[in-house]
């Protein structure tokens, strides 16, 4: 399907590499351009055992050729620029300022090849107040509200667990965007830039959960916001909040029932079980904060901000001995104690200033008016002929030249029977006969 298409994959971790592997599956010639010592996904495991691979690298780089190229050097960039001249697609997921500093941003590369299709896959997008925030799958789970649906045995939000599905789904969106842009180029001859983000993907995956019907949900929405405002002062755990929200919806949807919400007789909800203090969600003075310090530099910065010492910051997760494992269980408690001393805003300001990826756990009620949601146009207002207006997550991919905008809302059953059948050539009499025979509504 994509025979003859050349892709330069300069991305790391999951969302970018998975896109490249999907395109390779479709026949594209995908060249993985990574640093001489390997891309970051090659570090998240025991490199010695896997011979400079990891399970993550094996999972998301199939079907590619690897070019070990140092893009920090002018000579390395010169090689890239030459490759770009005959390439069709570039995939990269560096932060916007990093890509520009390295000279691998869209403006630079499209100058060498105006017909280039360029995927920029970031944590929060390239516009809006969160655009410079760093992030990983766990950050997107928190910020997009997905994490508010899970809890551990202590009643705190946890996730994402063993499957990084926001990363994976963003990779799918990336591949879909590339194929769409290739079709656009075939019709117009124009290349373009595609922007995706983990944050937008997280919102998109909650299309059903984030439906807000204005005529039905305003009262509950107000009660949810009040619940979130007062929960910590009233000693309510995350699971208490989640169960109360479920109780509200049950009472709204079934006002005649008096039964309680059926929840487990414990605080546990689906969650992860890993012991790793640098990739977790912690309670703070007024909420919960997710942290993703996945390399030595970030781990050292986190410890510096928290004023905590850890002699094992140089040890990667896949190489931790039992001694380090148990030491890190104790470290988690120390980090938690420290973070509880101040509210989310205090830690967000300091951790972001230090360059440590972090994000507060948002709930559904926080998201409709979130400034980043608005900046990305990720909450659309649509209409339904039976229910009236409602809000729903918008399209997660931003194209620089292909127009994406809200269309009609979800139709009721058979709402467009006459219009569709008339357009297909059916007469009014034939349509009437079909209705009479109950072939259509």
C-alpha positions as CSV (number, residue, x, y, z in Angstrom):
1,X,0.0,0.0,0.0
2,X,2.8,2.4,0.9
3,X,5.4,1.0,-1.4
4,X,7.7,3.7,-2.6
5,X,7.1,5.9,0.5
6,X,10.2,6.7,2.5
7,X,9.9,7.6,6.2
8,X,12.6,9.0,8.4
9,X,11.7,8.1,12.0
10,X,13.6,10.4,14.5
11,X,11.3,9.6,17.4
12,X,11.8,7.8,20.7
13,X,9.9,5.8,23.3
14,X,6.5,4.6,21.9
15,X,4.1,7.0,20.2
16,X,6.5,8.0,17.4
17,X,8.2,4.6,16.9
18,X,4.9,2.8,16.9
19,X,3.7,5.1,14.1
20,X,6.8,4.2,12.1
21,X,6.3,0.5,12.6
22,X,2.7,0.7,11.5
23,X,3.8,2.5,8.3
24,X,6.4,-0.1,7.7
25,X,3.7,-2.8,8.1
26,X,2.0,-1.1,5.1
27,X,5.1,-1.3,2.9
28,X,6.8,2.0,3.6
29,X,10.6,2.2,3.7
30,X,11.2,3.3,7.3
31,X,14.6,4.5,8.5
32,X,15.1,4.7,12.2
33,X,17.4,7.6,12.9
34,X,18.7,7.4,16.5
35,X,21.7,8.5,18.5
36,X,24.9,6.4,18.3
37,X,24.2,5.0,21.7
38,X,20.6,4.1,20.8
39,X,17.2,5.7,21.2
40,X,15.6,6.0,24.7
41,X,13.3,3.0,24.3
42,X,16.5,0.9,24.1
43,X,17.3,1.9,27.7
44,X,14.1,1.0,29.5
45,X,15.1,-2.6,30.4
46,X,18.2,-4.7,30.9
47,X,20.2,-3.7,27.8
48,X,22.9,-6.3,28.5
49,X,20.4,-9.2,28.5
50,X,18.7,-8.0,25.4
51,X,21.9,-7.1,23.6
52,X,21.3,-3.3,23.4
53,X,17.6,-3.9,22.7
54,X,14.7,-4.0,25.1
55,X,11.2,-5.4,24.8
56,X,10.0,-1.9,24.1
57,X,12.5,-1.4,21.3
58,X,11.5,-4.7,19.8
59,X,7.8,-4.0,20.0
60,X,7.9,-0.6,18.3
61,X,10.7,-0.7,15.7
62,X,9.8,-3.6,13.6
63,X,10.3,-3.4,9.8
64,X,12.8,-0.6,10.0
65,X,16.4,0.1,9.1
66,X,18.5,1.8,11.8
67,X,20.8,4.7,11.1
68,X,22.9,5.7,14.1
69,X,23.3,9.4,13.6
70,X,24.3,12.2,16.0
71,X,22.1,15.1,15.2
72,X,23.8,17.3,17.8
73,X,26.7,17.6,15.3
74,X,26.5,19.8,12.1
75,X,27.8,16.9,10.1
76,X,25.0,14.7,11.4
77,X,22.4,17.3,10.5
78,X,23.9,17.6,7.0
79,X,23.3,13.9,6.5
80,X,19.7,14.2,7.7
81,X,19.1,17.2,5.4
82,X,20.3,15.2,2.4
83,X,18.0,12.3,3.3
84,X,15.1,14.7,3.8
85,X,15.4,15.8,0.2
86,X,14.2,12.4,-1.1
87,X,12.0,11.5,1.9
88,X,8.2,11.6,2.0
89,X,7.6,11.6,5.8
90,X,9.5,12.6,9.0
91,X,8.3,11.5,12.4
92,X,9.7,13.2,15.5
93,X,8.4,13.6,19.1
94,X,10.9,16.0,20.7
95,X,9.6,19.0,22.6
96,X,9.0,21.9,20.2
97,X,12.0,24.0,21.5
98,X,14.3,20.9,21.4
99,X,13.4,20.1,17.8
100,X,14.0,23.7,16.8
101,X,17.3,23.8,18.6
102,X,18.5,20.7,16.9
103,X,17.4,22.0,13.5
104,X,14.9,19.2,12.9
105,X,11.7,21.2,13.2
106,X,9.2,21.5,10.4
107,X,10.3,24.9,9.2
108,X,13.9,23.8,8.8
109,X,13.2,20.4,7.1
110,X,10.5,21.6,4.8
111,X,12.9,24.2,3.5
112,X,14.9,21.2,2.1
113,X,11.8,19.5,0.9
114,X,8.5,21.5,0.5
115,X,6.5,18.4,-0.2
116,X,7.5,16.8,3.1
117,X,4.9,15.4,5.5
118,X,6.1,16.1,9.0
119,X,4.7,14.5,12.2
120,X,5.2,16.4,15.4
121,X,4.0,14.3,18.3
122,X,4.3,16.0,21.7
123,X,2.9,15.7,25.2
124,X,0.5,18.6,25.2
125,X,0.6,20.0,21.7
126,X,2.4,23.0,20.2
127,X,-0.1,25.7,21.2
128,X,-1.8,26.7,24.4
129,X,-0.5,27.3,28.0
130,X,0.8,23.7,28.4
131,X,2.8,23.5,25.1
132,X,6.2,23.5,26.8
133,X,5.3,20.9,29.3
134,X,7.2,17.6,29.0
135,X,5.2,14.4,29.4
136,X,4.9,10.6,29.1
137,X,2.0,8.2,29.1
138,X,1.5,8.5,32.8
139,X,1.3,12.3,32.6
140,X,-1.3,12.1,29.9
141,X,-3.3,9.6,31.9
142,X,-3.4,12.0,34.8
143,X,-3.9,15.3,32.9
144,X,-6.6,14.0,30.5
145,X,-8.7,12.6,33.3
146,X,-8.4,8.9,32.4
147,X,-6.5,8.2,35.7
148,X,-9.5,9.4,37.7
149,X,-11.2,6.1,36.8
150,X,-8.6,3.9,38.6
151,X,-7.5,3.4,42.1
152,X,-5.1,1.2,44.2
153,X,-5.7,-0.6,47.4
154,X,-5.2,2.6,49.4
155,X,-7.9,4.4,47.4
156,X,-5.5,6.7,45.5
157,X,-5.4,7.1,41.7
158,X,-3.0,4.8,39.9
159,X,-2.0,3.9,36.4
160,X,-1.5,3.3,33.6
161,X,-0.2,-0.2,34.4
162,X,1.4,-2.5,32.0
163,X,0.0,-1.2,28.8
164,X,0.8,2.4,27.8
165,X,-2.3,2.7,25.7
166,X,-2.3,6.5,25.3
167,X,1.2,6.2,23.8
168,X,0.0,3.3,21.6
169,X,-3.2,5.1,20.5
170,X,-1.2,8.3,19.7
171,X,1.0,6.1,17.5
172,X,-2.1,5.0,15.7
173,X,-3.3,8.6,15.3
174,X,0.1,9.5,14.0
175,X,-0.1,6.8,11.3
176,X,-3.6,7.8,10.4
177,X,-2.5,11.4,10.0
178,X,0.4,10.4,7.8
179,X,-1.9,8.4,5.5
180,X,-4.4,11.2,5.4
181,X,-1.7,13.7,4.5
182,X,-0.3,11.5,1.8
183,X,-3.7,11.4,0.2
184,X,-3.9,15.2,0.5
185,X,-0.5,15.5,-1.2
186,X,-1.5,13.2,-4.0
187,X,-4.5,15.4,-4.7
188,X,-2.8,18.8,-4.3
189,X,1.0,18.3,-4.4
190,X,1.3,19.9,-1.0
191,X,3.2,18.6,2.0
192,X,2.2,19.7,5.5
193,X,2.8,19.5,9.2
194,X,0.8,17.2,11.5
195,X,0.5,17.8,15.2
196,X,-0.7,15.2,17.7
197,X,-0.3,15.0,21.5
198,X,-0.7,12.5,24.2
199,X,-3.1,14.9,26.0
200,X,-5.4,15.1,23.0
201,X,-5.4,11.3,22.6
202,X,-6.3,10.9,26.3
203,X,-9.3,13.1,25.7
204,X,-10.3,11.3,22.6
205,X,-10.3,7.9,24.3
206,X,-12.9,9.2,26.7
207,X,-15.5,10.2,24.1
208,X,-18.3,8.5,25.9
209,X,-17.3,9.5,29.4
210,X,-16.9,13.1,28.5
211,X,-20.2,13.5,26.8
212,X,-21.9,16.5,28.6
213,X,-25.6,17.1,27.6
214,X,-26.3,20.6,28.5
215,X,-30.0,20.1,29.2
216,X,-29.3,17.1,31.5
217,X,-25.9,17.4,33.1
218,X,-25.4,21.0,34.3
219,X,-26.6,20.4,37.8
220,X,-24.5,17.3,38.3
221,X,-21.5,19.1,36.8
222,X,-21.8,21.8,39.5
223,X,-22.1,19.2,42.2
224,X,-19.0,17.4,40.9
225,X,-17.0,20.6,41.0
226,X,-18.1,21.3,44.6
227,X,-17.2,17.7,45.5
228,X,-13.7,18.1,44.1
229,X,-13.3,21.4,45.9
230,X,-14.1,20.0,49.3
231,X,-13.1,16.4,49.1
232,X,-9.6,16.7,50.7
233,X,-10.8,18.8,53.6
234,X,-13.5,16.3,54.3
235,X,-11.0,13.4,54.3
236,X,-12.4,11.8,51.2
237,X,-10.2,9.5,49.2
238,X,-10.0,9.4,45.5
239,X,-12.3,6.3,45.4
240,X,-14.9,8.1,47.6
241,X,-15.0,10.8,45.0
242,X,-15.3,8.4,42.1
243,X,-18.1,6.4,43.8
244,X,-20.0,9.6,44.7
245,X,-19.8,10.7,41.1
246,X,-21.1,7.3,40.0
247,X,-23.9,7.6,42.6
248,X,-24.9,11.0,41.2
249,X,-25.1,9.6,37.7
250,X,-27.2,6.7,38.9
251,X,-29.6,9.0,40.7
252,X,-29.9,11.2,37.6
253,X,-30.4,8.4,35.2
254,X,-32.7,6.3,37.4
255,X,-34.4,8.7,39.9
256,X,-36.8,6.1,41.1
257,X,-34.1,3.7,42.4
258,X,-32.7,3.7,45.9
259,X,-30.1,1.0,45.5
260,X,-26.5,1.9,46.1
261,X,-23.8,1.9,43.5
262,X,-22.4,-1.6,43.2
263,X,-18.7,-1.1,44.0
264,X,-16.1,-3.5,45.5
265,X,-16.0,-3.7,49.3
266,X,-12.5,-2.5,49.2
267,X,-10.6,0.6,47.9
268,X,-9.0,-1.3,45.0
269,X,-9.7,-0.4,41.4
270,X,-7.8,-1.6,38.3
271,X,-4.2,-0.3,38.7
272,X,-0.5,-1.0,38.2
273,X,1.6,-2.9,40.7
274,X,5.1,-1.8,39.8
275,X,7.5,-0.5,42.4
276,X,9.3,2.5,40.8
277,X,9.3,5.8,42.8
278,X,10.1,7.9,39.7
279,X,7.1,6.9,37.6
280,X,4.1,7.2,39.9
281,X,1.2,9.2,41.1
282,X,1.6,10.8,44.6
283,X,-0.8,12.6,46.9
284,X,0.0,16.3,47.5
285,X,-1.3,18.8,49.9
286,X,-4.5,19.3,47.9
287,X,-4.7,16.6,45.2
288,X,-2.6,14.1,43.3
289,X,0.5,14.6,41.1
290,X,1.9,12.2,38.5
291,X,5.7,12.2,38.0
292,X,7.8,10.6,35.2
293,X,11.5,10.8,35.7
294,X,12.7,8.1,33.4
295,X,16.4,8.9,33.1
296,X,19.2,9.6,35.4
297,X,19.2,13.4,34.8
298,X,15.5,13.7,35.5
299,X,15.8,11.5,38.6
300,X,18.6,13.8,40.0
301,X,16.5,16.9,39.2
302,X,13.5,15.5,41.0
303,X,15.6,14.6,44.1
304,X,17.1,18.1,44.1
305,X,13.7,19.8,44.0
306,X,12.4,17.6,46.8
307,X,15.6,17.9,48.7
308,X,15.8,14.1,49.0
309,X,19.0,12.0,48.5
310,X,19.0,8.7,46.5
311,X,22.2,6.9,45.9
312,X,20.5,4.8,43.2
313,X,19.5,7.5,40.7
314,X,22.0,6.1,38.1
315,X,20.2,2.7,38.2
316,X,17.7,2.1,35.4
317,X,14.5,0.3,36.2
318,X,15.5,-2.9,34.2
319,X,18.8,-3.2,36.1
320,X,17.6,-2.8,39.7
321,X,18.8,-5.4,42.1
322,X,16.7,-6.7,45.0
323,X,18.5,-4.3,47.3
324,X,17.7,-1.3,45.1
325,X,14.1,-2.6,44.7
326,X,13.5,-2.6,48.5
327,X,15.3,0.7,48.9
328,X,13.1,2.3,46.3
329,X,10.0,1.1,48.2
330,X,11.2,3.2,51.1
331,X,12.1,6.0,48.8
332,X,8.5,6.2,47.6
333,X,7.3,6.9,51.1
334,X,9.9,9.6,51.5
335,X,8.8,11.3,48.3
336,X,5.1,10.9,49.3
337,X,5.7,12.5,52.6
338,X,7.6,15.4,51.0
339,X,4.9,16.0,48.3
340,X,2.1,16.1,50.9
341,X,3.7,19.2,52.5
342,X,2.6,21.5,49.6
343,X,-0.3,21.7,47.1
344,X,-0.2,20.8,43.4
345,X,0.5,24.3,42.2
346,X,3.6,24.6,44.4
347,X,5.1,21.4,43.1
348,X,4.1,22.0,39.4
349,X,5.8,25.3,39.4
350,X,9.1,24.0,40.8
351,X,9.2,20.7,38.9
352,X,8.4,22.3,35.6
353,X,11.1,24.9,36.2
354,X,13.5,22.0,36.8
355,X,12.4,20.2,33.6
356,X,10.9,17.2,35.4
357,X,7.8,15.8,33.6
358,X,4.8,16.0,35.9
359,X,1.1,16.7,35.8
360,X,-1.8,16.8,38.2
361,X,-4.6,14.2,38.1
362,X,-7.6,15.8,36.5
363,X,-11.2,14.7,36.8
364,X,-13.9,14.9,34.1
365,X,-15.3,18.1,35.6
366,X,-12.0,19.8,35.4
367,X,-11.6,19.3,31.7
368,X,-14.4,21.1,29.9
369,X,-13.0,24.6,30.7
370,X,-9.3,23.6,30.9
371,X,-7.3,26.2,29.0
372,X,-5.3,23.5,27.1
373,X,-8.4,21.7,26.1
374,X,-9.8,25.0,24.7
375,X,-6.5,25.9,23.0
376,X,-6.4,22.6,21.2
377,X,-10.1,22.8,20.3
378,X,-10.5,19.4,21.9
379,X,-14.0,19.9,23.3
380,X,-16.6,20.4,20.6
381,X,-20.1,21.5,21.1
382,X,-22.5,19.6,18.8
383,X,-26.2,19.0,18.6
384,X,-28.6,16.1,18.7
385,X,-32.2,16.5,17.4
386,X,-33.6,14.7,20.5
387,X,-31.3,15.9,23.3
388,X,-30.1,19.3,22.1
389,X,-26.5,20.4,22.5
390,X,-23.8,18.4,24.0
391,X,-20.0,18.5,24.4
392,X,-17.7,15.8,23.1
393,X,-13.9,15.5,22.7
394,X,-12.8,16.8,19.3
395,X,-10.4,15.5,16.6
396,X,-7.0,14.7,18.1
397,X,-4.9,15.5,15.0
398,X,-4.0,19.0,14.0
399,X,-3.2,19.5,10.3
400,X,-1.5,22.6,9.0
401,X,-3.4,22.4,5.7
402,X,-6.1,19.8,5.8
403,X,-9.2,21.3,7.4
404,X,-10.6,19.5,10.4
405,X,-13.6,21.1,12.1
406,X,-16.8,20.0,13.9
407,X,-19.5,18.5,11.7
408,X,-23.0,17.5,12.7
409,X,-23.7,15.8,16.0
410,X,-24.8,12.2,16.3
411,X,-28.1,11.6,14.5
412,X,-31.1,9.8,16.0
413,X,-32.0,6.5,14.5
414,X,-33.2,7.0,10.9
415,X,-33.0,10.8,11.1
416,X,-31.7,11.1,7.6
417,X,-33.5,8.2,5.9
418,X,-35.3,10.4,3.4
419,X,-32.2,12.5,2.6
420,X,-30.0,9.6,2.1
421,X,-32.4,7.5,0.0
422,X,-33.4,10.5,-2.1
423,X,-29.8,11.2,-2.9
424,X,-29.4,7.6,-3.9
425,X,-32.3,7.9,-6.4
426,X,-35.3,6.6,-4.5
427,X,-38.5,8.4,-5.2
428,X,-40.8,9.7,-2.5
429,X,-43.3,6.9,-3.3
430,X,-40.6,4.2,-3.0
431,X,-39.5,5.7,0.3
432,X,-43.1,5.7,1.6
433,X,-43.4,2.0,0.6
434,X,-40.2,1.1,2.5
435,X,-41.6,2.8,5.5
436,X,-44.9,1.1,5.2
437,X,-43.2,-2.3,4.9
438,X,-41.1,-1.3,8.0
439,X,-37.9,-1.7,6.0
440,X,-36.9,1.7,7.3
441,X,-38.2,3.7,10.3
